[in-house]
Amino acid sequence: MKKPEAVRRHLPTSPFKAKAEAPRKHFAVGDRVTHDAYGLGRVIAAEGDSAVLVDFGSHQERIAEPYRGMFPL
């Protein structure tokens, strides 16, 4: 006797089909950060959630959201 094959139907509202959204990064003045290209730094100014100004010692860089390569310490 042959076993029947299971039919899988994916519902459009299934949570397993949805792409996981990465959590948004938030930085405040005074936060210590590390950047893949610039190294260690400290946030010296924040423009809401759109950009931050970071002092890396030898220079300052304005880094816009999504803050690729920058992580809080």
N, C-alpha and C positions, 0 to 999 in steps of 0.2 A: 504494500500500500504506500502510495506517495504522499508526503506531507505537503499541505498547502503552504504556499509562500506568503509571507507577511507583506502586506501593502502598507507603506508608511506615507502618511499625508502630513505635510507641514502646513500648519495654520499660518496665515499672514500675520497674526498677532503673537506668534510664538516668541518668547524671550530668548530662545536659543538661536534664533535666526538673526536677531538684531546685533549690530556691531557695537562693541563696547566702546564708549566714549572715554577718552583719557581725562582724568581729573584736571581741572584748570589750575595753573600755578598762580599764587598770589604772593607778592613781595611787598614789604613795608620798609620805610626808611629805617636804616640801622641794621637790616638783615645782612648776615654774612652769606656769600654765595660763591660758587665755583662755576667757571665757564670752560668749556672744552678748548676754546681758542685763546682766551685771555688769562686764565688762571683764577686765583683767589681775589675776591673783591668784597666791597661793602656798598649796599644800596644807599645813595645819598639824596635821591629825589625820586618821587613816584608820580606818574601822570595817570592817576586812576588805575584802571586795570589794563591800560593800553600800552604803556611803556615805562621803563625805569632807567635812571641814570646811575651807573655803577662806577665807583672809583676803584681801579685796579692797581693803584700805587703809582705806576709810571704814566698812566693816562686814564682818562674817563671815557666811557662808552655809553651811548644811549642804545638800549636793547628793547626792541618792540615785541609785543605779544605775537606768537606763542612761546617766546623765550626758548628757542631751540638751543640746546647745548648748555643751558644754565640751570643749576640745581641749588636749592637752599642747603645750608650746612646746619 
